Amino acid sequence: MVFFQITLATAQVYFVNPKTGLDSNLGSKRSPVKTINRALQLANETSGTNIVVLKLMPGYYYLNDIVNINSCQGVDSKRRLIIEASLMPDDSTWTPMKMPIIQSTSDNNSFKQFKHAVAFQIKQSHVTIRGLKFIGNPNPDVKYYYPIAKEDELLVDLNISQCYFIGERNSAPIQGAIYTFGEGLKVNHCVFYNCRNGILRFYNKANMGYKNAITHNIIYGAYEGALWFDPDPEFIFRNNIIANCQHVWVKYHKDNERYRFSNCVITKFSSYVTAIADGGHMSENIQITNIDEVNVKKEGEVNLIYGSNENLPRNYLHLTEESVGYKFKAGIFKK
């Protein structure tokens, strides 16, 4: 946290406002651009090593095609790109209505392994996305939709924080909220609600020294898998709530690494560990021999807070105080 407080003072910042912005503007706070793509273009025209920040103002961001996140002069740049809400959830004046909403209605726009649709395609290393709300894709021609994807396994260091991912399987589904390849995926303080799959991370062959960590998240109602993870001996998994999901953890069938799950609630599931073979065959409820559980609760009720009438409460889709695991502080608030 201190890192961002120190370096953001010299960052190159561009503001985006989908309601009042114009793409002919300069991207300043008083003169915001209208689209994320235009802000990325402006960022790509800058030079130097300072952090680049795109500040998204409250509003609805409609995407009719993929947004390629590659603004820092090539994939080898060491410059961090941050895409964040102009007002973050821990601010005292924040309300759910002030959270930027990202929705793609795009047709299939990515074809690695199979055709699918992506909202944000990460095409550079060192990216942070935080404080945004992603909802599902209603396009009937799209079978698989991923709000955030990183399909190049040589890219590293993707941090996703304080975001909502909300799917509706009958009208605007999310196949997988976060779909990534490679090292350095860190997901914390996010809420995944009724997505078919929560977090998917595959192929860790580069060995570039970046750890993967999943902490302080709520994954609720995943009607396939809460977590898909290829082998990673240093994988960090703690302070997560996983409830009402079909499969909790889908792993490669030859994965014999040892893992540590700590301070978690994992309850109301069909299969805790499911192994998937090279041909895609799933073996459910396999014997668990490689997970060390520390303060992992598998009994008790997990109940969420929902909106009523016209209003969404500040802590909607978070655990009620009576829920098991409430003290683990999972959800979008860090304070």
Contacts in CASP RR format, 6 or more apart in sequence:
PFRMAT RR
TARGET T0000
AUTHOR 0000-0000-0000
METHOD contacts of the structure
MODEL  1
MVFFQITLATAQVYFVNPKTGLDSNLGSKRSPVKTINRALQLANETSGTN
IVVLKLMPGYYYLNDIVNINSCQGVDSKRRLIIEASLMPDDSTWTPMKMP
IIQSTSDNNSFKQFKHAVAFQIKQSHVTIRGLKFIGNPNPDVKYYYPIAK
EDELLVDLNISQCYFIGERNSAPIQGAIYTFGEGLKVNHCVFYNCRNGIL
RFYNKANMGYKNAITHNIIYGAYEGALWFDPDPEFIFRNNIIANCQHVWV
KYHKDNERYRFSNCVITKFSSYVTAIADGGHMSENIQITNIDEVNVKKEG
EVNLIYGSNENLPRNYLHLTEESVGYKFKAGIFKK
4 82 0 8 1.000
7 50 0 8 1.000
7 51 0 8 1.000
8 51 0 8 1.000
8 53 0 8 1.000
10 50 0 8 1.000
10 51 0 8 1.000
11 50 0 8 1.000
11 51 0 8 1.000
11 52 0 8 1.000
11 53 0 8 1.000
11 82 0 8 1.000
12 43 0 8 1.000
12 46 0 8 1.000
12 50 0 8 1.000
12 51 0 8 1.000
12 52 0 8 1.000
12 53 0 8 1.000
13 52 0 8 1.000
13 53 0 8 1.000
13 54 0 8 1.000
13 55 0 8 1.000
14 27 0 8 1.000
14 28 0 8 1.000
14 33 0 8 1.000
14 39 0 8 1.000
14 42 0 8 1.000
14 43 0 8 1.000
14 52 0 8 1.000
14 53 0 8 1.000
14 54 0 8 1.000
14 55 0 8 1.000
15 27 0 8 1.000
15 28 0 8 1.000
15 29 0 8 1.000
15 32 0 8 1.000
15 33 0 8 1.000
15 39 0 8 1.000
15 55 0 8 1.000
15 57 0 8 1.000
15 86 0 8 1.000
16 27 0 8 1.000
16 32 0 8 1.000
16 33 0 8 1.000
16 34 0 8 1.000
16 35 0 8 1.000
16 36 0 8 1.000
16 38 0 8 1.000
16 39 0 8 1.000
16 54 0 8 1.000
16 55 0 8 1.000
16 56 0 8 1.000
16 57 0 8 1.000
16 61 0 8 1.000
17 32 0 8 1.000
17 33 0 8 1.000
17 34 0 8 1.000
17 57 0 8 1.000
17 59 0 8 1.000
18 34 0 8 1.000
18 35 0 8 1.000
18 57 0 8 1.000
18 59 0 8 1.000
18 60 0 8 1.000
18 61 0 8 1.000
18 62 0 8 1.000
19 57 0 8 1.000
19 59 0 8 1.000
20 32 0 8 1.000
21 32 0 8 1.000
21 33 0 8 1.000
21 34 0 8 1.000
22 33 0 8 1.000
22 34 0 8 1.000
23 33 0 8 1.000
23 34 0 8 1.000
23 35 0 8 1.000
23 38 0 8 1.000
25 31 0 8 1.000
25 32 0 8 1.000
25 33 0 8 1.000
25 34 0 8 1.000
26 42 0 8 1.000
27 33 0 8 1.000
27 39 0 8 1.000
27 42 0 8 1.000
29 55 0 8 1.000
32 57 0 8 1.000
33 39 0 8 1.000
33 42 0 8 1.000
36 54 0 8 1.000
36 56 0 8 1.000
36 61 0 8 1.000
36 63 0 8 1.000
36 67 0 8 1.000
36 83 0 8 1.000
37 67 0 8 1.000
39 54 0 8 1.000
40 54 0 8 1.000
40 67 0 8 1.000
40 68 0 8 1.000
40 69 0 8 1.000
40 70 0 8 1.000
40 71 0 8 1.000
41 71 0 8 1.000
43 52 0 8 1.000
43 54 0 8 1.000
43 71 0 8 1.000
43 72 0 8 1.000
43 81 0 8 1.000
44 70 0 8 1.000
44 71 0 8 1.000
44 72 0 8 1.000
44 73 0 8 1.000
46 52 0 8 1.000
47 73 0 8 1.000
48 79 0 8 1.000
49 78 0 8 1.000
49 79 0 8 1.000
50 79 0 8 1.000
51 79 0 8 1.000
51 80 0 8 1.000
51 81 0 8 1.000
51 82 0 8 1.000
52 71 0 8 1.000
52 72 0 8 1.000
52 79 0 8 1.000
52 80 0 8 1.000
52 81 0 8 1.000
52 82 0 8 1.000
53 81 0 8 1.000
53 82 0 8 1.000
53 83 0 8 1.000
53 84 0 8 1.000
54 81 0 8 1.000
54 82 0 8 1.000
54 83 0 8 1.000
54 84 0 8 1.000
55 84 0 8 1.000
55 85 0 8 1.000
55 86 0 8 1.000
56 83 0 8 1.000
56 84 0 8 1.000
56 85 0 8 1.000
56 86 0 8 1.000
56 100 0 8 1.000
56 132 0 8 1.000
57 86 0 8 1.000
57 100 0 8 1.000
58 85 0 8 1.000
58 86 0 8 1.000
58 87 0 8 1.000
58 97 0 8 1.000
58 98 0 8 1.000
58 99 0 8 1.000
58 100 0 8 1.000
59 100 0 8 1.000
59 101 0 8 1.000
60 101 0 8 1.000
60 103 0 8 1.000
61 100 0 8 1.000
61 101 0 8 1.000
61 102 0 8 1.000
61 103 0 8 1.000
62 103 0 8 1.000
62 105 0 8 1.000
63 102 0 8 1.000
63 103 0 8 1.000
63 104 0 8 1.000
63 105 0 8 1.000
63 106 0 8 1.000
63 119 0 8 1.000
64 104 0 8 1.000
64 105 0 8 1.000
64 106 0 8 1.000
65 106 0 8 1.000
65 109 0 8 1.000
66 104 0 8 1.000
66 106 0 8 1.000
66 109 0 8 1.000
66 110 0 8 1.000
66 117 0 8 1.000
66 118 0 8 1.000
66 119 0 8 1.000
66 121 0 8 1.000
67 119 0 8 1.000
67 120 0 8 1.000
67 121 0 8 1.000
68 121 0 8 1.000
68 123 0 8 1.000
69 81 0 8 1.000
69 83 0 8 1.000
69 120 0 8 1.000
69 121 0 8 1.000
69 122 0 8 1.000
69 123 0 8 1.000
69 124 0 8 1.000
69 127 0 8 1.000
70 123 0 8 1.000
70 124 0 8 1.000
71 81 0 8 1.000
71 124 0 8 1.000
72 79 0 8 1.000
72 80 0 8 1.000
72 81 0 8 1.000
72 124 0 8 1.000
72 126 0 8 1.000
73 79 0 8 1.000
74 124 0 8 1.000
75 123 0 8 1.000
75 124 0 8 1.000
75 125 0 8 1.000
75 152 0 8 1.000
75 154 0 8 1.000
75 155 0 8 1.000
76 125 0 8 1.000
77 124 0 8 1.000
77 125 0 8 1.000
77 126 0 8 1.000
78 125 0 8 1.000
78 126 0 8 1.000
79 126 0 8 1.000
80 126 0 8 1.000
80 127 0 8 1.000
80 128 0 8 1.000
81 124 0 8 1.000
81 126 0 8 1.000
81 127 0 8 1.000
81 128 0 8 1.000
82 127 0 8 1.000
82 128 0 8 1.000
82 129 0 8 1.000
82 130 0 8 1.000
83 120 0 8 1.000
83 127 0 8 1.000
83 128 0 8 1.000
83 129 0 8 1.000
83 130 0 8 1.000
83 132 0 8 1.000
84 128 0 8 1.000
84 129 0 8 1.000
84 130 0 8 1.000
84 131 0 8 1.000
84 132 0 8 1.000
85 98 0 8 1.000
85 99 0 8 1.000
85 100 0 8 1.000
85 130 0 8 1.000
85 131 0 8 1.000
85 132 0 8 1.000
86 100 0 8 1.000
87 93 0 8 1.000
87 94 0 8 1.000
87 98 0 8 1.000
88 94 0 8 1.000
88 130 0 8 1.000
88 131 0 8 1.000
88 162 0 8 1.000
89 99 0 8 1.000
89 131 0 8 1.000
89 162 0 8 1.000
89 332 0 8 1.000
89 333 0 8 1.000
89 334 0 8 1.000
90 162 0 8 1.000
90 333 0 8 1.000
90 334 0 8 1.000
90 335 0 8 1.000
94 314 0 8 1.000
95 312 0 8 1.000
95 314 0 8 1.000
96 312 0 8 1.000
96 313 0 8 1.000
96 314 0 8 1.000
96 316 0 8 1.000
97 312 0 8 1.000
99 131 0 8 1.000
99 132 0 8 1.000
99 133 0 8 1.000
99 164 0 8 1.000
100 131 0 8 1.000
100 132 0 8 1.000
100 133 0 8 1.000
101 132 0 8 1.000
101 133 0 8 1.000
101 134 0 8 1.000
101 135 0 8 1.000
102 119 0 8 1.000
102 120 0 8 1.000
102 132 0 8 1.000
102 133 0 8 1.000
102 134 0 8 1.000
102 135 0 8 1.000
102 147 0 8 1.000
103 119 0 8 1.000
103 134 0 8 1.000
103 135 0 8 1.000
103 136 0 8 1.000
103 137 0 8 1.000
103 172 0 8 1.000
104 117 0 8 1.000
104 118 0 8 1.000
104 119 0 8 1.000
104 136 0 8 1.000
104 137 0 8 1.000
104 139 0 8 1.000
104 145 0 8 1.000
104 147 0 8 1.000
105 137 0 8 1.000
105 138 0 8 1.000
105 139 0 8 1.000
106 117 0 8 1.000
106 118 0 8 1.000
106 119 0 8 1.000
106 137 0 8 1.000
106 139 0 8 1.000
106 142 0 8 1.000
107 117 0 8 1.000
107 139 0 8 1.000
107 141 0 8 1.000
107 142 0 8 1.000
108 115 0 8 1.000
108 116 0 8 1.000
108 117 0 8 1.000
108 141 0 8 1.000
108 142 0 8 1.000
109 117 0 8 1.000
109 118 0 8 1.000
110 116 0 8 1.000
110 117 0 8 1.000
110 118 0 8 1.000
110 121 0 8 1.000
110 149 0 8 1.000
110 151 0 8 1.000
112 151 0 8 1.000
114 144 0 8 1.000
115 143 0 8 1.000
115 144 0 8 1.000
116 142 0 8 1.000
116 143 0 8 1.000
116 144 0 8 1.000
116 145 0 8 1.000
116 146 0 8 1.000
116 175 0 8 1.000
117 137 0 8 1.000
117 139 0 8 1.000
117 142 0 8 1.000
117 144 0 8 1.000
117 145 0 8 1.000
117 146 0 8 1.000
118 145 0 8 1.000
118 146 0 8 1.000
118 147 0 8 1.000
118 148 0 8 1.000
118 149 0 8 1.000
118 179 0 8 1.000
119 134 0 8 1.000
119 137 0 8 1.000
119 145 0 8 1.000
119 146 0 8 1.000
119 147 0 8 1.000
119 148 0 8 1.000
120 129 0 8 1.000
120 147 0 8 1.000
120 148 0 8 1.000
120 149 0 8 1.000
121 149 0 8 1.000
121 150 0 8 1.000
121 151 0 8 1.000
122 148 0 8 1.000
122 149 0 8 1.000
122 150 0 8 1.000
122 152 0 8 1.000
122 155 0 8 1.000
122 158 0 8 1.000
122 180 0 8 1.000
123 152 0 8 1.000
123 155 0 8 1.000
124 155 0 8 1.000
125 155 0 8 1.000
125 156 0 8 1.000
125 157 0 8 1.000
125 158 0 8 1.000
126 156 0 8 1.000
126 157 0 8 1.000
127 157 0 8 1.000
127 158 0 8 1.000
127 159 0 8 1.000
128 158 0 8 1.000
128 159 0 8 1.000
128 160 0 8 1.000
128 161 0 8 1.000
129 148 0 8 1.000
129 158 0 8 1.000
129 159 0 8 1.000
129 160 0 8 1.000
129 161 0 8 1.000
129 163 0 8 1.000
130 159 0 8 1.000
130 160 0 8 1.000
130 161 0 8 1.000
130 162 0 8 1.000
130 163 0 8 1.000
131 161 0 8 1.000
131 162 0 8 1.000
131 163 0 8 1.000
131 332 0 8 1.000
132 163 0 8 1.000
132 164 0 8 1.000
133 163 0 8 1.000
133 164 0 8 1.000
133 166 0 8 1.000
134 147 0 8 1.000
134 148 0 8 1.000
134 163 0 8 1.000
134 164 0 8 1.000
134 165 0 8 1.000
134 166 0 8 1.000
134 174 0 8 1.000
134 177 0 8 1.000
135 166 0 8 1.000
135 167 0 8 1.000
135 168 0 8 1.000
135 172 0 8 1.000
135 174 0 8 1.000
136 145 0 8 1.000
136 147 0 8 1.000
136 166 0 8 1.000
136 167 0 8 1.000
136 168 0 8 1.000
136 172 0 8 1.000
136 173 0 8 1.000
136 174 0 8 1.000
137 145 0 8 1.000
137 172 0 8 1.000
137 173 0 8 1.000
137 174 0 8 1.000
138 171 0 8 1.000
138 172 0 8 1.000
139 145 0 8 1.000
143 175 0 8 1.000
144 175 0 8 1.000
144 176 0 8 1.000
145 173 0 8 1.000
145 174 0 8 1.000
145 175 0 8 1.000
145 176 0 8 1.000
146 174 0 8 1.000
146 175 0 8 1.000
146 176 0 8 1.000
146 177 0 8 1.000
146 178 0 8 1.000
146 179 0 8 1.000
147 165 0 8 1.000
147 174 0 8 1.000
147 176 0 8 1.000
147 177 0 8 1.000
147 178 0 8 1.000
148 160 0 8 1.000
148 177 0 8 1.000
148 178 0 8 1.000
148 179 0 8 1.000
148 180 0 8 1.000
149 178 0 8 1.000
149 179 0 8 1.000
149 180 0 8 1.000
150 158 0 8 1.000
150 179 0 8 1.000
150 180 0 8 1.000
150 181 0 8 1.000
150 182 0 8 1.000
150 185 0 8 1.000
151 179 0 8 1.000
151 180 0 8 1.000
151 181 0 8 1.000
152 181 0 8 1.000
153 181 0 8 1.000
153 182 0 8 1.000
153 202 0 8 1.000
153 203 0 8 1.000
153 204 0 8 1.000
153 205 0 8 1.000
153 206 0 8 1.000
154 182 0 8 1.000
154 206 0 8 1.000
155 182 0 8 1.000
156 182 0 8 1.000
156 183 0 8 1.000
156 184 0 8 1.000
156 206 0 8 1.000
156 208 0 8 1.000
156 210 0 8 1.000
157 183 0 8 1.000
157 184 0 8 1.000
157 210 0 8 1.000
158 180 0 8 1.000
158 184 0 8 1.000
158 185 0 8 1.000
158 186 0 8 1.000
159 186 0 8 1.000
159 187 0 8 1.000
159 188 0 8 1.000
160 178 0 8 1.000
160 185 0 8 1.000
160 186 0 8 1.000
160 187 0 8 1.000
160 188 0 8 1.000
160 190 0 8 1.000
161 186 0 8 1.000
161 187 0 8 1.000
161 188 0 8 1.000
161 189 0 8 1.000
161 190 0 8 1.000
162 188 0 8 1.000
162 189 0 8 1.000
162 190 0 8 1.000
162 332 0 8 1.000
162 333 0 8 1.000
162 334 0 8 1.000
163 190 0 8 1.000
163 191 0 8 1.000
163 332 0 8 1.000
164 190 0 8 1.000
164 191 0 8 1.000
164 193 0 8 1.000
164 317 0 8 1.000
164 332 0 8 1.000
165 174 0 8 1.000
165 177 0 8 1.000
165 178 0 8 1.000
165 190 0 8 1.000
165 191 0 8 1.000
165 192 0 8 1.000
165 193 0 8 1.000
165 195 0 8 1.000
165 198 0 8 1.000
166 174 0 8 1.000
166 191 0 8 1.000
166 193 0 8 1.000
166 194 0 8 1.000
166 195 0 8 1.000
166 317 0 8 1.000
167 173 0 8 1.000
167 174 0 8 1.000
167 193 0 8 1.000
167 194 0 8 1.000
167 195 0 8 1.000
168 194 0 8 1.000
169 194 0 8 1.000
169 196 0 8 1.000
169 223 0 8 1.000
173 195 0 8 1.000
173 196 0 8 1.000
174 194 0 8 1.000
174 195 0 8 1.000
174 196 0 8 1.000
175 195 0 8 1.000
175 196 0 8 1.000
175 197 0 8 1.000
176 195 0 8 1.000
176 196 0 8 1.000
176 197 0 8 1.000
176 198 0 8 1.000
176 200 0 8 1.000
177 192 0 8 1.000
177 195 0 8 1.000
177 197 0 8 1.000
177 198 0 8 1.000
177 199 0 8 1.000
178 185 0 8 1.000
178 187 0 8 1.000
178 198 0 8 1.000
178 199 0 8 1.000
178 200 0 8 1.000
178 201 0 8 1.000
179 200 0 8 1.000
180 200 0 8 1.000
180 201 0 8 1.000
180 202 0 8 1.000
181 201 0 8 1.000
181 202 0 8 1.000
181 203 0 8 1.000
182 201 0 8 1.000
182 202 0 8 1.000
182 203 0 8 1.000
182 204 0 8 1.000
182 205 0 8 1.000
182 206 0 8 1.000
183 204 0 8 1.000
183 206 0 8 1.000
183 207 0 8 1.000
183 208 0 8 1.000
183 209 0 8 1.000
183 210 0 8 1.000
183 211 0 8 1.000
183 212 0 8 1.000
184 210 0 8 1.000
184 211 0 8 1.000
184 212 0 8 1.000
185 199 0 8 1.000
185 201 0 8 1.000
185 212 0 8 1.000
185 213 0 8 1.000
186 211 0 8 1.000
186 212 0 8 1.000
186 213 0 8 1.000
186 214 0 8 1.000
187 199 0 8 1.000
187 213 0 8 1.000
187 214 0 8 1.000
187 215 0 8 1.000
187 217 0 8 1.000
188 213 0 8 1.000
188 214 0 8 1.000
188 215 0 8 1.000
188 216 0 8 1.000
188 217 0 8 1.000
189 215 0 8 1.000
189 216 0 8 1.000
189 217 0 8 1.000
189 330 0 8 1.000
189 331 0 8 1.000
189 332 0 8 1.000
189 333 0 8 1.000
189 334 0 8 1.000
190 217 0 8 1.000
190 218 0 8 1.000
190 331 0 8 1.000
190 332 0 8 1.000
191 217 0 8 1.000
191 218 0 8 1.000
191 220 0 8 1.000
191 317 0 8 1.000
191 318 0 8 1.000
191 331 0 8 1.000
191 332 0 8 1.000
192 198 0 8 1.000
192 199 0 8 1.000
192 217 0 8 1.000
192 218 0 8 1.000
192 219 0 8 1.000
192 220 0 8 1.000
192 222 0 8 1.000
192 226 0 8 1.000
193 218 0 8 1.000
193 220 0 8 1.000
193 221 0 8 1.000
193 304 0 8 1.000
193 317 0 8 1.000
194 220 0 8 1.000
194 221 0 8 1.000
194 222 0 8 1.000
194 223 0 8 1.000
195 221 0 8 1.000
195 222 0 8 1.000
196 222 0 8 1.000
196 223 0 8 1.000
196 224 0 8 1.000
196 225 0 8 1.000
197 222 0 8 1.000
197 224 0 8 1.000
197 225 0 8 1.000
197 226 0 8 1.000
197 228 0 8 1.000
198 219 0 8 1.000
198 222 0 8 1.000
198 225 0 8 1.000
198 226 0 8 1.000
198 227 0 8 1.000
199 214 0 8 1.000
199 217 0 8 1.000
199 219 0 8 1.000
199 226 0 8 1.000
199 227 0 8 1.000
199 228 0 8 1.000
199 229 0 8 1.000
200 227 0 8 1.000
200 228 0 8 1.000
200 229 0 8 1.000
201 212 0 8 1.000
201 228 0 8 1.000
201 229 0 8 1.000
201 230 0 8 1.000
201 232 0 8 1.000
202 228 0 8 1.000
202 230 0 8 1.000
203 230 0 8 1.000
204 212 0 8 1.000
204 230 0 8 1.000
204 231 0 8 1.000
204 232 0 8 1.000
211 234 0 8 1.000
211 235 0 8 1.000
211 236 0 8 1.000
212 229 0 8 1.000
212 232 0 8 1.000
212 234 0 8 1.000
212 235 0 8 1.000
212 236 0 8 1.000
213 235 0 8 1.000
213 236 0 8 1.000
213 237 0 8 1.000
214 227 0 8 1.000
214 235 0 8 1.000
214 236 0 8 1.000
214 237 0 8 1.000
214 240 0 8 1.000
215 236 0 8 1.000
215 237 0 8 1.000
215 238 0 8 1.000
215 239 0 8 1.000
215 240 0 8 1.000
216 238 0 8 1.000
216 239 0 8 1.000
216 240 0 8 1.000
216 328 0 8 1.000
216 329 0 8 1.000
216 330 0 8 1.000
216 331 0 8 1.000
216 334 0 8 1.000
217 240 0 8 1.000
217 241 0 8 1.000
217 330 0 8 1.000
217 331 0 8 1.000
218 240 0 8 1.000
218 241 0 8 1.000
218 304 0 8 1.000
218 317 0 8 1.000
218 318 0 8 1.000
218 319 0 8 1.000
218 330 0 8 1.000
218 331 0 8 1.000
219 226 0 8 1.000
219 227 0 8 1.000
219 240 0 8 1.000
219 241 0 8 1.000
219 242 0 8 1.000
219 243 0 8 1.000
219 245 0 8 1.000
220 241 0 8 1.000
220 242 0 8 1.000
220 243 0 8 1.000
220 244 0 8 1.000
220 245 0 8 1.000
220 302 0 8 1.000
220 304 0 8 1.000
220 317 0 8 1.000
221 243 0 8 1.000
221 244 0 8 1.000
221 245 0 8 1.000
222 242 0 8 1.000
222 245 0 8 1.000
222 246 0 8 1.000
222 247 0 8 1.000
223 245 0 8 1.000
223 246 0 8 1.000
224 246 0 8 1.000
224 247 0 8 1.000
225 245 0 8 1.000
225 246 0 8 1.000
225 247 0 8 1.000
225 248 0 8 1.000
225 250 0 8 1.000
225 274 0 8 1.000
226 242 0 8 1.000
226 245 0 8 1.000
226 247 0 8 1.000
226 248 0 8 1.000
226 249 0 8 1.000
226 269 0 8 1.000
227 242 0 8 1.000
227 248 0 8 1.000
227 249 0 8 1.000
227 250 0 8 1.000
228 249 0 8 1.000
228 250 0 8 1.000
228 251 0 8 1.000
229 235 0 8 1.000
229 249 0 8 1.000
229 250 0 8 1.000
229 251 0 8 1.000
230 251 0 8 1.000
230 252 0 8 1.000
230 255 0 8 1.000
231 251 0 8 1.000
231 252 0 8 1.000
231 254 0 8 1.000
231 255 0 8 1.000
231 256 0 8 1.000
231 257 0 8 1.000
232 257 0 8 1.000
233 257 0 8 1.000
233 258 0 8 1.000
235 257 0 8 1.000
235 259 0 8 1.000
237 259 0 8 1.000
237 260 0 8 1.000
237 261 0 8 1.000
237 262 0 8 1.000
237 264 0 8 1.000
238 261 0 8 1.000
238 262 0 8 1.000
238 263 0 8 1.000
238 264 0 8 1.000
239 262 0 8 1.000
239 263 0 8 1.000
239 264 0 8 1.000
239 328 0 8 1.000
239 329 0 8 1.000
239 330 0 8 1.000
240 264 0 8 1.000
240 265 0 8 1.000
240 328 0 8 1.000
240 330 0 8 1.000
241 264 0 8 1.000
241 265 0 8 1.000
241 302 0 8 1.000
241 319 0 8 1.000
241 325 0 8 1.000
241 328 0 8 1.000
241 330 0 8 1.000
242 248 0 8 1.000
242 264 0 8 1.000
242 265 0 8 1.000
242 266 0 8 1.000
242 267 0 8 1.000
242 269 0 8 1.000
243 265 0 8 1.000
243 266 0 8 1.000
243 267 0 8 1.000
243 268 0 8 1.000
243 269 0 8 1.000
243 302 0 8 1.000
244 268 0 8 1.000
244 269 0 8 1.000
244 302 0 8 1.000
245 268 0 8 1.000
245 269 0 8 1.000
246 269 0 8 1.000
246 270 0 8 1.000
246 271 0 8 1.000
247 269 0 8 1.000
247 270 0 8 1.000
247 271 0 8 1.000
247 274 0 8 1.000
247 282 0 8 1.000
247 284 0 8 1.000
248 266 0 8 1.000
248 269 0 8 1.000
248 271 0 8 1.000
248 272 0 8 1.000
248 273 0 8 1.000
248 274 0 8 1.000
249 272 0 8 1.000
249 273 0 8 1.000
249 274 0 8 1.000
250 274 0 8 1.000
250 275 0 8 1.000
250 276 0 8 1.000
250 282 0 8 1.000
251 273 0 8 1.000
251 274 0 8 1.000
251 275 0 8 1.000
251 276 0 8 1.000
252 275 0 8 1.000
252 276 0 8 1.000
253 275 0 8 1.000
253 276 0 8 1.000
253 277 0 8 1.000
253 278 0 8 1.000
253 283 0 8 1.000
255 275 0 8 1.000
255 290 0 8 1.000
256 290 0 8 1.000
257 290 0 8 1.000
258 290 0 8 1.000
258 291 0 8 1.000
258 292 0 8 1.000
259 290 0 8 1.000
259 291 0 8 1.000
259 292 0 8 1.000
260 291 0 8 1.000
260 292 0 8 1.000
260 294 0 8 1.000
261 291 0 8 1.000
261 292 0 8 1.000
261 293 0 8 1.000
261 294 0 8 1.000
261 296 0 8 1.000
262 293 0 8 1.000
262 294 0 8 1.000
262 295 0 8 1.000
262 296 0 8 1.000
263 294 0 8 1.000
263 295 0 8 1.000
263 296 0 8 1.000
263 328 0 8 1.000
264 295 0 8 1.000
264 296 0 8 1.000
264 297 0 8 1.000
264 328 0 8 1.000
265 296 0 8 1.000
265 297 0 8 1.000
265 298 0 8 1.000
265 302 0 8 1.000
265 324 0 8 1.000
265 325 0 8 1.000
265 328 0 8 1.000
266 272 0 8 1.000
266 296 0 8 1.000
266 297 0 8 1.000
266 298 0 8 1.000
267 297 0 8 1.000
267 298 0 8 1.000
267 299 0 8 1.000
267 300 0 8 1.000
267 302 0 8 1.000
267 324 0 8 1.000
268 302 0 8 1.000
270 284 0 8 1.000
271 284 0 8 1.000
271 285 0 8 1.000
272 285 0 8 1.000
272 288 0 8 1.000
273 285 0 8 1.000
273 286 0 8 1.000
273 288 0 8 1.000
273 291 0 8 1.000
274 282 0 8 1.000
274 283 0 8 1.000
274 284 0 8 1.000
274 285 0 8 1.000
274 286 0 8 1.000
275 282 0 8 1.000
275 283 0 8 1.000
275 286 0 8 1.000
276 282 0 8 1.000
276 283 0 8 1.000
277 283 0 8 1.000
297 324 0 8 1.000
297 325 0 8 1.000
299 324 0 8 1.000
300 324 0 8 1.000
301 322 0 8 1.000
301 323 0 8 1.000
301 324 0 8 1.000
302 319 0 8 1.000
302 323 0 8 1.000
302 324 0 8 1.000
302 325 0 8 1.000
303 319 0 8 1.000
303 320 0 8 1.000
303 322 0 8 1.000
303 323 0 8 1.000
304 316 0 8 1.000
304 317 0 8 1.000
304 318 0 8 1.000
304 319 0 8 1.000
304 320 0 8 1.000
304 323 0 8 1.000
305 313 0 8 1.000
305 315 0 8 1.000
305 316 0 8 1.000
305 317 0 8 1.000
305 318 0 8 1.000
305 319 0 8 1.000
305 320 0 8 1.000
306 316 0 8 1.000
306 317 0 8 1.000
307 313 0 8 1.000
307 316 0 8 1.000
315 333 0 8 1.000
318 330 0 8 1.000
318 331 0 8 1.000
318 332 0 8 1.000
318 333 0 8 1.000
319 325 0 8 1.000
319 326 0 8 1.000
319 330 0 8 1.000
320 326 0 8 1.000
END
